[in-house]
Structure formats: structure tokens, C-alpha cells
Amino acid sequence: MKRIRLKNVIQTGALIIGCLLLVVGIEKGGFEDTLHKAVRICYECIGIG
């Protein structure tokens, strides 16, 4: 029983930390950098960039 409870606590903690880091990244504009890099890579793959 304790193992299941510990597992749930760890999973919940990881989920909360992940959500927090996601929000911090969005606030700092990290998604824009990722989007620009992804677009450049796609352009290179199809031969435009």
C-alpha cells in the first residue's frame, strides 16, 4: 500500500513540476525560439533555406 501511495506522490510531484516549467518557458518566450528553429529545419529539409 505504501509503494502505491509513494508512486502516486512522485507522479503528482513530477506532473506539477512539469506544468510549472512549461508555464515558465511560455512566460520567457521559449516557444518562439523553438518555433523558429523548427521552421528553419523544415525549410532546410525541403531545400528552401
N, CA, C and O atoms as a Maestro MAE file, in Angstrom:
{
 s_m_m2io_version
 :::
 2.0.0
}

f_m_ct {
 s_m_title
 :::
 protein
 m_atom[196] {
  # First column is atom index #
  i_m_mmod_type
  r_m_x_coord
  r_m_y_coord
  r_m_z_coord
  i_m_residue_number
  s_m_chain_name
  s_m_pdb_residue_name
  s_m_pdb_atom_name
  i_m_atomic_number
  :::
  1 25 0.822 -1.197 0.000 1 A "MET " " N  " 7
  2 3 0.000 0.000 0.000 1 A "MET " " CA " 6
  3 2 0.863 1.258 0.000 1 A "MET " " C  " 6
  4 15 0.544 2.232 -0.681 1 A "MET " " O  " 8
  5 25 1.967 1.239 0.771 2 A "LYS " " N  " 7
  6 3 2.828 2.413 0.840 2 A "LYS " " CA " 6
  7 2 3.520 2.676 -0.490 2 A "LYS " " C  " 6
  8 15 3.758 3.827 -0.857 2 A "LYS " " O  " 8
  9 25 3.850 1.583 -1.223 3 A "ARG " " N  " 7
  10 3 4.519 1.764 -2.516 3 A "ARG " " CA " 6
  11 2 3.602 2.475 -3.513 3 A "ARG " " C  " 6
  12 15 4.038 3.345 -4.267 3 A "ARG " " O  " 8
  13 25 2.338 2.093 -3.501 4 A "ILE " " N  " 7
  14 3 1.378 2.718 -4.415 4 A "ILE " " CA " 6
  15 2 1.214 4.186 -4.057 4 A "ILE " " C  " 6
  16 15 1.166 5.040 -4.943 4 A "ILE " " O  " 8
  17 25 1.129 4.487 -2.771 5 A "ARG " " N  " 7
  18 3 0.980 5.871 -2.333 5 A "ARG " " CA " 6
  19 2 2.220 6.694 -2.693 5 A "ARG " " C  " 6
  20 15 2.096 7.823 -3.169 5 A "ARG " " O  " 8
  21 25 3.415 6.134 -2.469 6 A "LEU " " N  " 7
  22 3 4.656 6.823 -2.806 6 A "LEU " " CA " 6
  23 2 4.736 7.063 -4.307 6 A "LEU " " C  " 6
  24 15 5.153 8.133 -4.749 6 A "LEU " " O  " 8
  25 25 4.336 6.069 -5.085 7 A "LYS " " N  " 7
  26 3 4.340 6.207 -6.540 7 A "LYS " " CA " 6
  27 2 3.406 7.336 -6.973 7 A "LYS " " C  " 6
  28 15 3.753 8.131 -7.846 7 A "LYS " " O  " 8
  29 25 2.241 7.406 -6.373 8 A "ASN " " N  " 7
  30 3 1.285 8.467 -6.707 8 A "ASN " " CA " 6
  31 2 1.817 9.842 -6.330 8 A "ASN " " C  " 6
  32 15 1.621 10.808 -7.068 8 A "ASN " " O  " 8
  33 25 2.481 9.935 -5.196 9 A "VAL " " N  " 7
  34 3 3.054 11.208 -4.750 9 A "VAL " " CA " 6
  35 2 4.140 11.648 -5.728 9 A "VAL " " C  " 6
  36 15 4.195 12.815 -6.118 9 A "VAL " " O  " 8
  37 25 5.010 10.706 -6.124 10 A "ILE " " N  " 7
  38 3 6.089 11.037 -7.059 10 A "ILE " " CA " 6
  39 2 5.518 11.454 -8.409 10 A "ILE " " C  " 6
  40 15 5.973 12.433 -9.001 10 A "ILE " " O  " 8
  41 25 4.527 10.721 -8.896 11 A "GLN " " N  " 7
  42 3 3.917 11.073 -10.183 11 A "GLN " " CA " 6
  43 2 3.239 12.440 -10.129 11 A "GLN " " C  " 6
  44 15 3.365 13.230 -11.065 11 A "GLN " " O  " 8
  45 25 2.533 12.720 -9.058 12 A "THR " " N  " 7
  46 3 1.866 14.002 -8.917 12 A "THR " " CA " 6
  47 2 2.889 15.137 -8.828 12 A "THR " " C  " 6
  48 15 2.706 16.195 -9.429 12 A "THR " " O  " 8
  49 25 3.959 14.908 -8.077 13 A "GLY " " N  " 7
  50 3 5.013 15.915 -7.973 13 A "GLY " " CA " 6
  51 2 5.669 16.190 -9.317 13 A "GLY " " C  " 6
  52 15 5.923 17.344 -9.661 13 A "GLY " " O  " 8
  53 25 5.944 15.131 -10.082 14 A "ALA " " N  " 7
  54 3 6.555 15.298 -11.396 14 A "ALA " " CA " 6
  55 2 5.615 16.058 -12.333 14 A "ALA " " C  " 6
  56 15 6.063 16.888 -13.123 14 A "ALA " " O  " 8
  57 25 4.327 15.778 -12.247 15 A "LEU " " N  " 7
  58 3 3.346 16.478 -13.077 15 A "LEU " " CA " 6
  59 2 3.297 17.964 -12.725 15 A "LEU " " C  " 6
  60 15 3.258 18.812 -13.616 15 A "LEU " " O  " 8
  61 25 3.299 18.275 -11.451 16 A "ILE " " N  " 7
  62 3 3.256 19.677 -11.012 16 A "ILE " " CA " 6
  63 2 4.517 20.412 -11.447 16 A "ILE " " C  " 6
  64 15 4.441 21.532 -11.951 16 A "ILE " " O  " 8
  65 25 5.677 19.786 -11.256 17 A "ILE " " N  " 7
  66 3 6.934 20.412 -11.671 17 A "ILE " " CA " 6
  67 2 6.962 20.610 -13.185 17 A "ILE " " C  " 6
  68 15 7.398 21.655 -13.666 17 A "ILE " " O  " 8
  69 25 6.503 19.618 -13.931 18 A "GLY " " N  " 7
  70 3 6.466 19.732 -15.387 18 A "GLY " " CA " 6
  71 2 5.574 20.880 -15.844 18 A "GLY " " C  " 6
  72 15 5.946 21.647 -16.733 18 A "GLY " " O  " 8
  73 25 4.407 20.995 -15.241 19 A "CYS " " N  " 7
  74 3 3.492 22.087 -15.591 19 A "CYS " " CA " 6
  75 2 4.094 23.443 -15.237 19 A "CYS " " C  " 6
  76 15 3.965 24.407 -15.991 19 A "CYS " " O  " 8
  77 25 4.744 23.504 -14.096 20 A "LEU " " N  " 7
  78 3 5.385 24.754 -13.675 20 A "LEU " " CA " 6
  79 2 6.475 25.167 -14.664 20 A "LEU " " C  " 6
  80 15 6.547 26.329 -15.061 20 A "LEU " " O  " 8
  81 25 7.324 24.214 -15.061 21 A "LEU " " N  " 7
  82 3 8.381 24.518 -16.019 21 A "LEU " " CA " 6
  83 2 7.817 24.911 -17.382 21 A "LEU " " C  " 6
  84 15 8.382 25.764 -18.066 21 A "LEU " " O  " 8
  85 25 6.711 24.297 -17.776 22 A "LEU " " N  " 7
  86 3 6.053 24.652 -19.031 22 A "LEU " " CA " 6
  87 2 5.571 26.099 -18.997 22 A "LEU " " C  " 6
  88 15 5.758 26.842 -19.961 22 A "LEU " " O  " 8
  89 25 4.958 26.492 -17.900 23 A "VAL " " N  " 7
  90 3 4.470 27.865 -17.756 23 A "VAL " " CA " 6
  91 2 5.636 28.851 -17.754 23 A "VAL " " C  " 6
  92 15 5.558 29.903 -18.387 23 A "VAL " " O  " 8
  93 25 6.715 28.519 -17.046 24 A "VAL " " N  " 7
  94 3 7.882 29.401 -17.006 24 A "VAL " " CA " 6
  95 2 8.466 29.564 -18.414 24 A "VAL " " C  " 6
  96 15 8.827 30.672 -18.812 24 A "VAL " " O  " 8
  97 25 8.557 28.470 -19.161 25 A "GLY " " N  " 7
  98 3 9.073 28.536 -20.523 25 A "GLY " " CA " 6
  99 2 8.207 29.398 -21.432 25 A "GLY " " C  " 6
  100 15 8.723 30.163 -22.246 25 A "GLY " " O  " 8
  101 25 6.911 29.276 -21.294 26 A "ILE " " N  " 7
  102 3 5.997 30.103 -22.098 26 A "ILE " " CA " 6
  103 2 6.147 31.573 -21.734 26 A "ILE " " C  " 6
  104 15 6.165 32.435 -22.613 26 A "ILE " " O  " 8
  105 25 6.252 31.860 -20.446 27 A "GLU " " N  " 7
  106 3 6.402 33.243 -19.990 27 A "GLU " " CA " 6
  107 2 7.696 33.877 -20.503 27 A "GLU " " C  " 6
  108 15 7.728 35.074 -20.784 27 A "GLU " " O  " 8
  109 25 8.755 33.087 -20.624 28 A "LYS " " N  " 7
  110 3 10.042 33.617 -21.074 28 A "LYS " " CA " 6
  111 2 10.142 33.670 -22.601 28 A "LYS " " C  " 6
  112 15 11.148 34.139 -23.135 28 A "LYS " " O  " 8
  113 25 9.119 33.200 -23.302 29 A "GLY " " N  " 7
  114 3 9.122 33.250 -24.758 29 A "GLY " " CA " 6
  115 2 9.888 32.103 -25.402 29 A "GLY " " C  " 6
  116 15 10.282 32.203 -26.564 29 A "GLY " " O  " 8
  117 25 10.101 31.035 -24.680 30 A "GLY " " N  " 7
  118 3 10.853 29.899 -25.197 30 A "GLY " " CA " 6
  119 2 10.185 29.224 -26.382 30 A "GLY " " C  " 6
  120 15 10.863 28.640 -27.228 30 A "GLY " " O  " 8
  121 25 8.858 29.298 -26.450 31 A "PHE " " N  " 7
  122 3 8.162 28.657 -27.548 31 A "PHE " " CA " 6
  123 2 8.471 29.331 -28.879 31 A "PHE " " C  " 6
  124 15 8.452 28.678 -29.922 31 A "PHE " " O  " 8
  125 25 8.755 30.625 -28.854 32 A "GLU " " N  " 7
  126 3 9.082 31.333 -30.093 32 A "GLU " " CA " 6
  127 2 10.407 30.844 -30.660 32 A "GLU " " C  " 6
  128 15 10.531 30.638 -31.868 32 A "GLU " " O  " 8
  129 25 11.395 30.658 -29.795 33 A "ASP " " N  " 7
  130 3 12.687 30.135 -30.240 33 A "ASP " " CA " 6
  131 2 12.522 28.750 -30.848 33 A "ASP " " C  " 6
  132 15 13.071 28.455 -31.909 33 A "ASP " " O  " 8
  133 25 11.763 27.910 -30.167 34 A "THR " " N  " 7
  134 3 11.549 26.547 -30.648 34 A "THR " " CA " 6
  135 2 10.824 26.560 -31.987 34 A "THR " " C  " 6
  136 15 11.169 25.795 -32.888 34 A "THR " " O  " 8
  137 25 9.828 27.418 -32.124 35 A "LEU " " N  " 7
  138 3 9.092 27.508 -33.379 35 A "LEU " " CA " 6
  139 2 9.994 27.962 -34.523 35 A "LEU " " C  " 6
  140 15 9.941 27.393 -35.614 35 A "LEU " " O  " 8
  141 25 10.813 28.972 -34.290 36 A "HIS " " N  " 7
  142 3 11.710 29.473 -35.333 36 A "HIS " " CA " 6
  143 2 12.732 28.416 -35.748 36 A "HIS " " C  " 6
  144 15 13.036 28.276 -36.933 36 A "HIS " " O  " 8
  145 25 13.260 27.676 -34.780 37 A "LYS " " N  " 7
  146 3 14.207 26.608 -35.098 37 A "LYS " " CA " 6
  147 2 13.528 25.516 -35.897 37 A "LYS " " C  " 6
  148 15 14.107 24.998 -36.852 37 A "LYS " " O  " 8
  149 25 12.321 25.159 -35.527 38 A "ALA " " N  " 7
  150 3 11.586 24.113 -36.245 38 A "ALA " " CA " 6
  151 2 11.297 24.537 -37.681 38 A "ALA " " C  " 6
  152 15 11.403 23.725 -38.600 38 A "ALA " " O  " 8
  153 25 10.937 25.786 -37.879 39 A "VAL " " N  " 7
  154 3 10.649 26.276 -39.225 39 A "VAL " " CA " 6
  155 2 11.917 26.256 -40.069 39 A "VAL " " C  " 6
  156 15 11.881 25.855 -41.233 39 A "VAL " " O  " 8
  157 25 13.036 26.685 -39.493 40 A "ARG " " N  " 7
  158 3 14.307 26.659 -40.237 40 A "ARG " " CA " 6
  159 2 14.702 25.245 -40.627 40 A "ARG " " C  " 6
  160 15 15.153 25.007 -41.747 40 A "ARG " " O  " 8
  161 25 14.533 24.314 -39.710 41 A "ILE " " N  " 7
  162 3 14.869 22.924 -40.008 41 A "ILE " " CA " 6
  163 2 13.976 22.395 -41.125 41 A "ILE " " C  " 6
  164 15 14.456 21.699 -42.021 41 A "ILE " " O  " 8
  165 25 12.706 22.709 -41.085 42 A "CYS " " N  " 7
  166 3 11.785 22.243 -42.128 42 A "CYS " " CA " 6
  167 2 12.152 22.849 -43.475 42 A "CYS " " C  " 6
  168 15 12.122 22.157 -44.493 42 A "CYS " " O  " 8
  169 25 12.498 24.131 -43.491 43 A "TYR " " N  " 7
  170 3 12.900 24.758 -44.737 43 A "TYR " " CA " 6
  171 2 14.161 24.108 -45.304 43 A "TYR " " C  " 6
  172 15 14.278 23.927 -46.516 43 A "TYR " " O  " 8
  173 25 15.102 23.758 -44.430 44 A "GLU " " N  " 7
  174 3 16.317 23.101 -44.876 44 A "GLU " " CA " 6
  175 2 16.011 21.713 -45.435 44 A "GLU " " C  " 6
  176 15 16.624 21.287 -46.413 44 A "GLU " " O  " 8
  177 25 15.090 21.029 -44.831 45 A "CYS " " N  " 7
  178 3 14.758 19.681 -45.292 45 A "CYS " " CA " 6
  179 2 14.141 19.686 -46.695 45 A "CYS " " C  " 6
  180 15 14.397 18.779 -47.487 45 A "CYS " " O  " 8
  181 25 13.336 20.695 -47.002 46 A "ILE " " N  " 7
  182 3 12.697 20.716 -48.318 46 A "ILE " " CA " 6
  183 2 13.508 21.545 -49.321 46 A "ILE " " C  " 6
  184 15 13.117 21.677 -50.480 46 A "ILE " " O  " 8
  185 25 14.621 22.094 -48.878 47 A "GLY " " N  " 7
  186 3 15.539 22.754 -49.797 47 A "GLY " " CA " 6
  187 2 15.300 24.218 -50.044 47 A "GLY " " C  " 6
  188 15 15.869 24.775 -50.983 47 A "GLY " " O  " 8
  189 25 14.478 24.872 -49.239 48 A "ILE " " N  " 7
  190 3 14.230 26.298 -49.431 48 A "ILE " " CA " 6
  191 2 15.279 27.132 -48.719 48 A "ILE " " C  " 6
  192 15 15.750 28.134 -49.258 48 A "ILE " " O  " 8
  193 25 15.648 26.725 -47.513 49 A "GLY " " N  " 7
  194 3 16.548 27.530 -46.696 49 A "GLY " " CA " 6
  195 2 17.945 27.093 -46.892 49 A "GLY " " C  " 6
  196 15 18.858 27.655 -46.285 49 A "GLY " " O  " 8
  :::
 }
 m_bond[195] {
  # First column is bond index #
  i_m_from
  i_m_to
  i_m_order
  :::
  1 1 2 1
  2 2 3 1
  3 3 4 2
  4 3 5 1
  5 5 6 1
  6 6 7 1
  7 7 8 2
  8 7 9 1
  9 9 10 1
  10 10 11 1
  11 11 12 2
  12 11 13 1
  13 13 14 1
  14 14 15 1
  15 15 16 2
  16 15 17 1
  17 17 18 1
  18 18 19 1
  19 19 20 2
  20 19 21 1
  21 21 22 1
  22 22 23 1
  23 23 24 2
  24 23 25 1
  25 25 26 1
  26 26 27 1
  27 27 28 2
  28 27 29 1
  29 29 30 1
  30 30 31 1
  31 31 32 2
  32 31 33 1
  33 33 34 1
  34 34 35 1
  35 35 36 2
  36 35 37 1
  37 37 38 1
  38 38 39 1
  39 39 40 2
  40 39 41 1
  41 41 42 1
  42 42 43 1
  43 43 44 2
  44 43 45 1
  45 45 46 1
  46 46 47 1
  47 47 48 2
  48 47 49 1
  49 49 50 1
  50 50 51 1
  51 51 52 2
  52 51 53 1
  53 53 54 1
  54 54 55 1
  55 55 56 2
  56 55 57 1
  57 57 58 1
  58 58 59 1
  59 59 60 2
  60 59 61 1
  61 61 62 1
  62 62 63 1
  63 63 64 2
  64 63 65 1
  65 65 66 1
  66 66 67 1
  67 67 68 2
  68 67 69 1
  69 69 70 1
  70 70 71 1
  71 71 72 2
  72 71 73 1
  73 73 74 1
  74 74 75 1
  75 75 76 2
  76 75 77 1
  77 77 78 1
  78 78 79 1
  79 79 80 2
  80 79 81 1
  81 81 82 1
  82 82 83 1
  83 83 84 2
  84 83 85 1
  85 85 86 1
  86 86 87 1
  87 87 88 2
  88 87 89 1
  89 89 90 1
  90 90 91 1
  91 91 92 2
  92 91 93 1
  93 93 94 1
  94 94 95 1
  95 95 96 2
  96 95 97 1
  97 97 98 1
  98 98 99 1
  99 99 100 2
  100 99 101 1
  101 101 102 1
  102 102 103 1
  103 103 104 2
  104 103 105 1
  105 105 106 1
  106 106 107 1
  107 107 108 2
  108 107 109 1
  109 109 110 1
  110 110 111 1
  111 111 112 2
  112 111 113 1
  113 113 114 1
  114 114 115 1
  115 115 116 2
  116 115 117 1
  117 117 118 1
  118 118 119 1
  119 119 120 2
  120 119 121 1
  121 121 122 1
  122 122 123 1
  123 123 124 2
  124 123 125 1
  125 125 126 1
  126 126 127 1
  127 127 128 2
  128 127 129 1
  129 129 130 1
  130 130 131 1
  131 131 132 2
  132 131 133 1
  133 133 134 1
  134 134 135 1
  135 135 136 2
  136 135 137 1
  137 137 138 1
  138 138 139 1
  139 139 140 2
  140 139 141 1
  141 141 142 1
  142 142 143 1
  143 143 144 2
  144 143 145 1
  145 145 146 1
  146 146 147 1
  147 147 148 2
  148 147 149 1
  149 149 150 1
  150 150 151 1
  151 151 152 2
  152 151 153 1
  153 153 154 1
  154 154 155 1
  155 155 156 2
  156 155 157 1
  157 157 158 1
  158 158 159 1
  159 159 160 2
  160 159 161 1
  161 161 162 1
  162 162 163 1
  163 163 164 2
  164 163 165 1
  165 165 166 1
  166 166 167 1
  167 167 168 2
  168 167 169 1
  169 169 170 1
  170 170 171 1
  171 171 172 2
  172 171 173 1
  173 173 174 1
  174 174 175 1
  175 175 176 2
  176 175 177 1
  177 177 178 1
  178 178 179 1
  179 179 180 2
  180 179 181 1
  181 181 182 1
  182 182 183 1
  183 183 184 2
  184 183 185 1
  185 185 186 1
  186 186 187 1
  187 187 188 2
  188 187 189 1
  189 189 190 1
  190 190 191 1
  191 191 192 2
  192 191 193 1
  193 193 194 1
  194 194 195 1
  195 195 196 2
  :::
 }
}
